[in-house]
Each structure stands twice: as C-alpha cells, then as structure tokens.
Amino acid sequence: MQIENFEKELNLILPDEIKQFYKFSNGFESAEDIFRIIDFEEITSSFAEF
C-alpha cells in the first residue's frame, strides 16, 4: 500500500524491480555511508522542497 500511495503522491510509476526492493526494505544504508537508498518518506519530503 505504501508503494501505491508513493506513486500517486508523486504522480509516477516505479519499475517493478524497484517495487520489489521496497517491498523487502524501505531504503538501505551501510555503516560506512558508501551506499544508501533513501526511504519513501525522505524522498517525499525532499521532493516537496523542490
């Protein structure tokens, strides 16, 4: 449900691969900050700023 709400709020459709990732984990961050995928809430709030 969160994926569908996200798509509606930003008026976009995520690729199936991205949807599968976010069903498994809403974002990802390594301890070293080398690799990071932000969660839906951070994307939405950052998008609203622009």
N, CA, C and O atoms as a Tripos MOL2 file, in Angstrom:
@<TRIPOS>MOLECULE
protein
  200   199    50     0     0
PROTEIN
NO_CHARGES

@<TRIPOS>ATOM
      1 N           0.8200   -1.2060    0.0000 N.3       1 MET1
      2 CA          0.0000    0.0000    0.0000 C.3       1 MET1
      3 C           0.8570    1.2610    0.0000 C.2       1 MET1
      4 O           0.5000    2.2550   -0.6320 O.2       1 MET1
      5 N           1.9810    1.2250    0.7030 N.am      2 GLN2
      6 CA          2.8420    2.3910    0.7620 C.3       2 GLN2
      7 C           3.4110    2.7290   -0.6200 C.2       2 GLN2
      8 O           3.5670    3.9010   -0.9610 O.2       2 GLN2
      9 N           3.7120    1.7180   -1.3960 N.am      3 ILE3
     10 CA          4.2390    1.9460   -2.7420 C.3       3 ILE3
     11 C           3.1950    2.6510   -3.6110 C.2       3 ILE3
     12 O           3.5160    3.6100   -4.3130 O.2       3 ILE3
     13 N           1.9580    2.1810   -3.5650 N.am      4 GLU4
     14 CA          0.9030    2.7890   -4.3600 C.3       4 GLU4
     15 C           0.6520    4.2410   -3.9460 C.2       4 GLU4
     16 O           0.4640    5.1080   -4.7990 O.2       4 GLU4
     17 N           0.6510    4.4980   -2.6610 N.am      5 ASN5
     18 CA          0.4720    5.8710   -2.1670 C.3       5 ASN5
     19 C           1.6170    6.7670   -2.6280 C.2       5 ASN5
     20 O           1.3990    7.9130   -3.0230 O.2       5 ASN5
     21 N           2.8250    6.2440   -2.5750 N.am      6 PHE6
     22 CA          4.0020    6.9920   -3.0210 C.3       6 PHE6
     23 C           3.8770    7.3480   -4.5010 C.2       6 PHE6
     24 O           4.1170    8.4900   -4.8940 O.2       6 PHE6
     25 N           3.5010    6.3680   -5.3160 N.am      7 GLU7
     26 CA          3.3550    6.6150   -6.7510 C.3       7 GLU7
     27 C           2.2800    7.6620   -7.0280 C.2       7 GLU7
     28 O           2.4670    8.5360   -7.8740 O.2       7 GLU7
     29 N           1.1650    7.5780   -6.3260 N.am      8 LYS8
     30 CA          0.0930    8.5510   -6.5180 C.3       8 LYS8
     31 C           0.5170    9.9450   -6.0900 C.2       8 LYS8
     32 O           0.2320   10.9260   -6.7770 O.2       8 LYS8
     33 N           1.2040   10.0330   -4.9460 N.am      9 GLU9
     34 CA          1.6080   11.3450   -4.4350 C.3       9 GLU9
     35 C           2.5700   12.0480   -5.3740 C.2       9 GLU9
     36 O           2.4870   13.2620   -5.5610 O.2       9 GLU9
     37 N           3.4870   11.2870   -5.9680 N.am     10 LEU10
     38 CA          4.4740   11.8970   -6.8620 C.3      10 LEU10
     39 C           4.0920   11.7740   -8.3390 C.2      10 LEU10
     40 O           4.8320   12.2130   -9.2190 O.2      10 LEU10
     41 N           2.9240   11.1700   -8.6030 N.am     11 ASN11
     42 CA          2.4300   11.0220   -9.9600 C.3      11 ASN11
     43 C           3.4500   10.3260  -10.8650 C.2      11 ASN11
     44 O           3.8440   10.8530  -11.9050 O.2      11 ASN11
     45 N           3.8670    9.1260  -10.4390 N.am     12 LEU12
     46 CA          4.8160    8.3470  -11.2240 C.3      12 LEU12
     47 C           4.5670    6.8700  -11.0000 C.2      12 LEU12
     48 O           3.8420    6.4800  -10.0840 O.2      12 LEU12
     49 N           5.1720    6.0560  -11.8390 N.am     13 ILE13
     50 CA          5.0930    4.6080  -11.7010 C.3      13 ILE13
     51 C           6.5170    4.0810  -11.5740 C.2      13 ILE13
     52 O           7.3550    4.3020  -12.4490 O.2      13 ILE13
     53 N           6.7740    3.3900  -10.4850 N.am     14 LEU14
     54 CA          8.1020    2.8190  -10.2630 C.3      14 LEU14
     55 C           8.2740    1.5420  -11.0800 C.2      14 LEU14
     56 O           7.3090    0.8070  -11.2880 O.2      14 LEU14
     57 N           9.4850    1.2740  -11.5430 N.am     15 PRO15
     58 CA          9.7380   -0.0060  -12.2220 C.3      15 PRO15
     59 C           9.5080   -1.1720  -11.2500 C.2      15 PRO15
     60 O           9.6720   -1.0220  -10.0390 O.2      15 PRO15
     61 N           9.1320   -2.3180  -11.7890 N.am     16 ASP16
     62 CA          8.8460   -3.4810  -10.9580 C.3      16 ASP16
     63 C          10.0190   -3.8700  -10.0570 C.2      16 ASP16
     64 O           9.8120   -4.2920   -8.9190 O.2      16 ASP16
     65 N          11.2360   -3.7310  -10.5530 N.am     17 GLU17
     66 CA         12.4090   -4.0850   -9.7530 C.3      17 GLU17
     67 C          12.5240   -3.2020   -8.5060 C.2      17 GLU17
     68 O          12.8820   -3.6770   -7.4280 O.2      17 GLU17
     69 N          12.2180   -1.9300   -8.6650 N.am     18 ILE18
     70 CA         12.2710   -1.0040   -7.5270 C.3      18 ILE18
     71 C          11.1550   -1.3310   -6.5470 C.2      18 ILE18
     72 O          11.3650   -1.3000   -5.3350 O.2      18 ILE18
     73 N           9.9810   -1.6430   -7.0560 N.am     19 LYS19
     74 CA          8.8690   -2.0250   -6.1820 C.3      19 LYS19
     75 C           9.2250   -3.2610   -5.3650 C.2      19 LYS19
     76 O           8.9360   -3.3220   -4.1700 O.2      19 LYS19
     77 N           9.8480   -4.2390   -6.0030 N.am     20 GLN20
     78 CA         10.2420   -5.4540   -5.2880 C.3      20 GLN20
     79 C          11.2420   -5.1380   -4.1800 C.2      20 GLN20
     80 O          11.1460   -5.6860   -3.0820 O.2      20 GLN20
     81 N          12.1980   -4.2590   -4.4620 N.am     21 PHE21
     82 CA         13.1770   -3.8830   -3.4430 C.3      21 PHE21
     83 C          12.4870   -3.2190   -2.2540 C.2      21 PHE21
     84 O          12.7510   -3.5750   -1.1060 O.2      21 PHE21
     85 N          11.6100   -2.2600   -2.5210 N.am     22 TYR22
     86 CA         10.9480   -1.5370   -1.4440 C.3      22 TYR22
     87 C           9.9300   -2.3920   -0.6860 C.2      22 TYR22
     88 O           9.6020   -2.0750    0.4580 O.2      22 TYR22
     89 N           9.4300   -3.4550   -1.2890 N.am     23 LYS23
     90 CA          8.5990   -4.3960   -0.5440 C.3      23 LYS23
     91 C           9.4500   -5.1490    0.4800 C.2      23 LYS23
     92 O           8.9720   -5.5130    1.5540 O.2      23 LYS23
     93 N          10.7040   -5.3730    0.1340 N.am     24 PHE24
     94 CA         11.6270   -6.0740    1.0180 C.3      24 PHE24
     95 C          12.2030   -5.1410    2.0760 C.2      24 PHE24
     96 O          12.3200   -5.5100    3.2450 O.2      24 PHE24
     97 N          12.5640   -3.9260    1.6570 N.am     25 SER25
     98 CA         13.2210   -2.9830    2.5600 C.3      25 SER25
     99 C          12.9340   -1.5570    2.1150 C.2      25 SER25
    100 O          13.1810   -1.2100    0.9600 O.2      25 SER25
    101 N          12.4200   -0.7300    3.0100 N.am     26 ASN26
    102 CA         12.1210    0.6690    2.6860 C.3      26 ASN26
    103 C          13.3950    1.4940    2.8600 C.2      26 ASN26
    104 O          13.5300    2.2600    3.8140 O.2      26 ASN26
    105 N          14.3100    1.3240    1.9360 N.am     27 GLY27
    106 CA         15.5860    2.0190    1.9870 C.3      27 GLY27
    107 C          16.6840    1.1150    2.5110 C.2      27 GLY27
    108 O          16.4210    0.0260    3.0200 O.2      27 GLY27
    109 N          17.9010    1.5740    2.3830 N.am     28 PHE28
    110 CA         19.0580    0.8060    2.8210 C.3      28 PHE28
    111 C          20.2060    1.7690    3.0600 C.2      28 PHE28
    112 O          20.3670    2.7460    2.3280 O.2      28 PHE28
    113 N          20.9960    1.4970    4.0760 N.am     29 GLU29
    114 CA         22.1450    2.3430    4.3810 C.3      29 GLU29
    115 C          23.2520    1.4710    4.9530 C.2      29 GLU29
    116 O          23.0000    0.6420    5.8270 O.2      29 GLU29
    117 N          24.4860    1.6540    4.4640 N.am     30 SER30
    118 CA         25.6190    0.9140    5.0200 C.3      30 SER30
    119 C          26.2490    1.7230    6.1410 C.2      30 SER30
    120 O          26.0740    2.9400    6.2090 O.2      30 SER30
    121 N          26.9640    1.0670    6.9970 N.am     31 ALA31
    122 CA         27.5950    1.7240    8.1410 C.3      31 ALA31
    123 C          28.6200    2.7690    7.6970 C.2      31 ALA31
    124 O          28.8510    3.7510    8.4010 O.2      31 ALA31
    125 N          29.2190    2.5620    6.5560 N.am     32 GLU32
    126 CA         30.2570    3.4790    6.0710 C.3      32 GLU32
    127 C          29.7120    4.6060    5.2000 C.2      32 GLU32
    128 O          30.4830    5.4350    4.7170 O.2      32 GLU32
    129 N          28.3900    4.6510    4.9890 N.am     33 ASP33
    130 CA         27.7660    5.6310    4.1030 C.3      33 ASP33
    131 C          28.3090    5.5930    2.6790 C.2      33 ASP33
    132 O          28.2890    6.5960    1.9650 O.2      33 ASP33
    133 N          28.7860    4.4360    2.2860 N.am     34 ILE34
    134 CA         29.2700    4.2720    0.9190 C.3      34 ILE34
    135 C          28.1000    4.0690   -0.0310 C.2      34 ILE34
    136 O          28.1360    4.5030   -1.1830 O.2      34 ILE34
    137 N          27.0720    3.4100    0.4610 N.am     35 PHE35
    138 CA         25.9260    3.0630   -0.3610 C.3      35 PHE35
    139 C          24.6610    3.3570    0.4300 C.2      35 PHE35
    140 O          24.5440    2.9670    1.5920 O.2      35 PHE35
    141 N          23.7170    4.0430   -0.2000 N.am     36 ARG36
    142 CA         22.4990    4.4150    0.5160 C.3      36 ARG36
    143 C          21.3400    4.5340   -0.4600 C.2      36 ARG36
    144 O          21.4660    5.1470   -1.5190 O.2      36 ARG36
    145 N          20.2110    3.9410   -0.0920 N.am     37 ILE37
    146 CA         18.9540    4.1180   -0.8170 C.3      37 ILE37
    147 C          17.9800    4.6950    0.1900 C.2      37 ILE37
    148 O          17.7090    4.0800    1.2220 O.2      37 ILE37
    149 N          17.4540    5.8730   -0.1050 N.am     38 ILE38
    150 CA         16.6130    6.5550    0.8780 C.3      38 ILE38
    151 C          15.1980    5.9770    0.8970 C.2      38 ILE38
    152 O          14.7280    5.4080   -0.0880 O.2      38 ILE38
    153 N          14.5330    6.1370    2.0420 N.am     39 ASP39
    154 CA         13.1790    5.6020    2.1910 C.3      39 ASP39
    155 C          12.1530    6.5460    1.5680 C.2      39 ASP39
    156 O          12.4640    7.6850    1.2200 O.2      39 ASP39
    157 N          10.9190    6.0460    1.4360 N.am     40 PHE40
    158 CA          9.8540    6.8090    0.7930 C.3      40 PHE40
    159 C           9.6120    8.1580    1.4700 C.2      40 PHE40
    160 O           9.4110    9.1630    0.7890 O.2      40 PHE40
    161 N           9.6300    8.1880    2.7800 N.am     41 GLU41
    162 CA          9.3460    9.4350    3.4990 C.3      41 GLU41
    163 C          10.3820   10.5130    3.1880 C.2      41 GLU41
    164 O          10.0320   11.6800    3.0070 O.2      41 GLU41
    165 N          11.6430   10.1280    3.1260 N.am     42 GLU42
    166 CA         12.6810   11.1110    2.8170 C.3      42 GLU42
    167 C          12.5800   11.5860    1.3630 C.2      42 GLU42
    168 O          12.8000   12.7630    1.0740 O.2      42 GLU42
    169 N          12.2510   10.6790    0.4630 N.am     43 ILE43
    170 CA         12.0740   11.0720   -0.9410 C.3      43 ILE43
    171 C          10.9350   12.0830   -1.0490 C.2      43 ILE43
    172 O          11.0740   13.1190   -1.7010 O.2      43 ILE43
    173 N           9.8110   11.7770   -0.4090 N.am     44 THR44
    174 CA          8.6400   12.6370   -0.4740 C.3      44 THR44
    175 C           8.9270   14.0120    0.1140 C.2      44 THR44
    176 O           8.5500   15.0260   -0.4720 O.2      44 THR44
    177 N           9.5920   14.0580    1.2700 N.am     45 SER45
    178 CA          9.8790   15.3530    1.8880 C.3      45 SER45
    179 C          10.8890   16.1550    1.0690 C.2      45 SER45
    180 O          10.7700   17.3760    0.9670 O.2      45 SER45
    181 N          11.8760   15.4820    0.4860 N.am     46 SER46
    182 CA         12.8500   16.1730   -0.3640 C.3      46 SER46
    183 C          12.1930   16.6880   -1.6360 C.2      46 SER46
    184 O          12.5020   17.7860   -2.1000 O.2      46 SER46
    185 N          11.2910   15.8980   -2.1970 N.am     47 PHE47
    186 CA         10.5730   16.3000   -3.4140 C.3      47 PHE47
    187 C           9.7290   17.5390   -3.1540 C.2      47 PHE47
    188 O           9.6400   18.4300   -4.0000 O.2      47 PHE47
    189 N           9.1120   17.5900   -1.9820 N.am     48 ALA48
    190 CA          8.2560   18.7260   -1.6310 C.3      48 ALA48
    191 C           9.0650   20.0210   -1.5380 C.2      48 ALA48
    192 O           8.5350   21.0950   -1.8240 O.2      48 ALA48
    193 N          10.3140   19.9410   -1.1520 N.am     49 GLU49
    194 CA         11.1760   21.1250   -1.0470 C.3      49 GLU49
    195 C          11.4630   21.7600   -2.4020 C.2      49 GLU49
    196 O          11.6870   22.9670   -2.4930 O.2      49 GLU49
    197 N          11.4570   20.9370   -3.4630 N.am     50 PHE50
    198 CA         11.7570   21.4480   -4.7890 C.3      50 PHE50
    199 C          10.4870   21.8690   -5.4710 C.2      50 PHE50
    200 O          10.5220   22.3330   -6.6110 O.2      50 PHE50
@<TRIPOS>BOND
     1     1     2 1
     2     2     3 1
     3     3     4 2
     4     3     5 am
     5     5     6 1
     6     6     7 1
     7     7     8 2
     8     7     9 am
     9     9    10 1
    10    10    11 1
    11    11    12 2
    12    11    13 am
    13    13    14 1
    14    14    15 1
    15    15    16 2
    16    15    17 am
    17    17    18 1
    18    18    19 1
    19    19    20 2
    20    19    21 am
    21    21    22 1
    22    22    23 1
    23    23    24 2
    24    23    25 am
    25    25    26 1
    26    26    27 1
    27    27    28 2
    28    27    29 am
    29    29    30 1
    30    30    31 1
    31    31    32 2
    32    31    33 am
    33    33    34 1
    34    34    35 1
    35    35    36 2
    36    35    37 am
    37    37    38 1
    38    38    39 1
    39    39    40 2
    40    39    41 am
    41    41    42 1
    42    42    43 1
    43    43    44 2
    44    43    45 am
    45    45    46 1
    46    46    47 1
    47    47    48 2
    48    47    49 am
    49    49    50 1
    50    50    51 1
    51    51    52 2
    52    51    53 am
    53    53    54 1
    54    54    55 1
    55    55    56 2
    56    55    57 am
    57    57    58 1
    58    58    59 1
    59    59    60 2
    60    59    61 am
    61    61    62 1
    62    62    63 1
    63    63    64 2
    64    63    65 am
    65    65    66 1
    66    66    67 1
    67    67    68 2
    68    67    69 am
    69    69    70 1
    70    70    71 1
    71    71    72 2
    72    71    73 am
    73    73    74 1
    74    74    75 1
    75    75    76 2
    76    75    77 am
    77    77    78 1
    78    78    79 1
    79    79    80 2
    80    79    81 am
    81    81    82 1
    82    82    83 1
    83    83    84 2
    84    83    85 am
    85    85    86 1
    86    86    87 1
    87    87    88 2
    88    87    89 am
    89    89    90 1
    90    90    91 1
    91    91    92 2
    92    91    93 am
    93    93    94 1
    94    94    95 1
    95    95    96 2
    96    95    97 am
    97    97    98 1
    98    98    99 1
    99    99   100 2
   100    99   101 am
   101   101   102 1
   102   102   103 1
   103   103   104 2
   104   103   105 am
   105   105   106 1
   106   106   107 1
   107   107   108 2
   108   107   109 am
   109   109   110 1
   110   110   111 1
   111   111   112 2
   112   111   113 am
   113   113   114 1
   114   114   115 1
   115   115   116 2
   116   115   117 am
   117   117   118 1
   118   118   119 1
   119   119   120 2
   120   119   121 am
   121   121   122 1
   122   122   123 1
   123   123   124 2
   124   123   125 am
   125   125   126 1
   126   126   127 1
   127   127   128 2
   128   127   129 am
   129   129   130 1
   130   130   131 1
   131   131   132 2
   132   131   133 am
   133   133   134 1
   134   134   135 1
   135   135   136 2
   136   135   137 am
   137   137   138 1
   138   138   139 1
   139   139   140 2
   140   139   141 am
   141   141   142 1
   142   142   143 1
   143   143   144 2
   144   143   145 am
   145   145   146 1
   146   146   147 1
   147   147   148 2
   148   147   149 am
   149   149   150 1
   150   150   151 1
   151   151   152 2
   152   151   153 am
   153   153   154 1
   154   154   155 1
   155   155   156 2
   156   155   157 am
   157   157   158 1
   158   158   159 1
   159   159   160 2
   160   159   161 am
   161   161   162 1
   162   162   163 1
   163   163   164 2
   164   163   165 am
   165   165   166 1
   166   166   167 1
   167   167   168 2
   168   167   169 am
   169   169   170 1
   170   170   171 1
   171   171   172 2
   172   171   173 am
   173   173   174 1
   174   174   175 1
   175   175   176 2
   176   175   177 am
   177   177   178 1
   178   178   179 1
   179   179   180 2
   180   179   181 am
   181   181   182 1
   182   182   183 1
   183   183   184 2
   184   183   185 am
   185   185   186 1
   186   186   187 1
   187   187   188 2
   188   187   189 am
   189   189   190 1
   190   190   191 1
   191   191   192 2
   192   191   193 am
   193   193   194 1
   194   194   195 1
   195   195   196 2
   196   195   197 am
   197   197   198 1
   198   198   199 1
   199   199   200 2
@<TRIPOS>SUBSTRUCTURE
     1 MET1         2 RESIDUE 1 A MET
     2 GLN2         6 RESIDUE 1 A GLN
     3 ILE3        10 RESIDUE 1 A ILE
     4 GLU4        14 RESIDUE 1 A GLU
     5 ASN5        18 RESIDUE 1 A ASN
     6 PHE6        22 RESIDUE 1 A PHE
     7 GLU7        26 RESIDUE 1 A GLU
     8 LYS8        30 RESIDUE 1 A LYS
     9 GLU9        34 RESIDUE 1 A GLU
    10 LEU10       38 RESIDUE 1 A LEU
    11 ASN11       42 RESIDUE 1 A ASN
    12 LEU12       46 RESIDUE 1 A LEU
    13 ILE13       50 RESIDUE 1 A ILE
    14 LEU14       54 RESIDUE 1 A LEU
    15 PRO15       58 RESIDUE 1 A PRO
    16 ASP16       62 RESIDUE 1 A ASP
    17 GLU17       66 RESIDUE 1 A GLU
    18 ILE18       70 RESIDUE 1 A ILE
    19 LYS19       74 RESIDUE 1 A LYS
    20 GLN20       78 RESIDUE 1 A GLN
    21 PHE21       82 RESIDUE 1 A PHE
    22 TYR22       86 RESIDUE 1 A TYR
    23 LYS23       90 RESIDUE 1 A LYS
    24 PHE24       94 RESIDUE 1 A PHE
    25 SER25       98 RESIDUE 1 A SER
    26 ASN26      102 RESIDUE 1 A ASN
    27 GLY27      106 RESIDUE 1 A GLY
    28 PHE28      110 RESIDUE 1 A PHE
    29 GLU29      114 RESIDUE 1 A GLU
    30 SER30      118 RESIDUE 1 A SER
    31 ALA31      122 RESIDUE 1 A ALA
    32 GLU32      126 RESIDUE 1 A GLU
    33 ASP33      130 RESIDUE 1 A ASP
    34 ILE34      134 RESIDUE 1 A ILE
    35 PHE35      138 RESIDUE 1 A PHE
    36 ARG36      142 RESIDUE 1 A ARG
    37 ILE37      146 RESIDUE 1 A ILE
    38 ILE38      150 RESIDUE 1 A ILE
    39 ASP39      154 RESIDUE 1 A ASP
    40 PHE40      158 RESIDUE 1 A PHE
    41 GLU41      162 RESIDUE 1 A GLU
    42 GLU42      166 RESIDUE 1 A GLU
    43 ILE43      170 RESIDUE 1 A ILE
    44 THR44      174 RESIDUE 1 A THR
    45 SER45      178 RESIDUE 1 A SER
    46 SER46      182 RESIDUE 1 A SER
    47 PHE47      186 RESIDUE 1 A PHE
    48 ALA48      190 RESIDUE 1 A ALA
    49 GLU49      194 RESIDUE 1 A GLU
    50 PHE50      198 RESIDUE 1 A PHE
